[in-house]
Structures are given as structure tokens and as C-alpha cells.
């Protein structure tokens, strides 16, 4: 599967989740593989309704990336009540935890592997990476 340009993926998410991405400034796009796009979508599905009922609050994604084999979603959230903040944090925590068992390349079940680089990949993608067929 060919990976769309990182910024094109941001544009696709921005169309689907306009409240989340209204103030986003992600100069490096999405710094993770397309295998985690479903995790991101699930996370955004939980965050977008929270933003919809808090129009005076401010939310801004700062960075979406892989680090040490897991998804990292850095954001700024201001003006939310404790319940809303808890919902946002729970959605982020859930996606970040799920990424540790989801292949970053294809989205199938995977595990964290420590070779030259720490990545969460499935057996098939790990074999292809080892053979230099996939990034």
C-alpha cells in the first residue's frame, strides 16, 4: 500500500474533523504510518463531539507522531471543564495504548519490536521491513 503524503492525510482528517483541525498547525504532517489511521479516526470520533459542545474552548493539535513504537498525540486544550478534559484525555490514552498492539504499517495486530528502530508492526510487515521492502 502506498502511503499518501503526510500533509494529504492531515487534509483528509481535517475535512472529516473540522473542529479538531480548525487551529491545527502540523508542519510535518502526520509523523506515523497509515496503519494507525483507524486509531486516529476512532480518537477523533470521541474528541470532536466534546469540542462541539464547548464552543468557547480552544483545542489545537500540536504533533501527531510515532515515538518508541507508540502513537503520540500532543495537543493544547484550554477552557474545558474537568469532565470534557477527562473525555479528551481518555480518547488520547486509548489510542496511544492501542497503537502498541497495532501495526503502524498495515493496521493489523502487531507488537513492539526492538531492532535498529523501535516499531510496532505485525509479523508480515516485520519480515518486509527486514527485507527492506517497506518503510
URKA-V233588 format. One line per field, one symbol per residue. psi: psi as a letter, one per 20 degrees, with the letter a starting at -180 (. if undefined). Layout:
BEGIN
psi = ???
END
This chain:
BEGIN
psi = pppqqghhhggghhhhmhhgjhjpnmhjbplrrihjhhggggghhhhghghhjmhirppophporppkjqqpoprppqjqrhgghhggggggggghghhijpphgiirpaqppochqoqorrgghgghghjkiq.
END
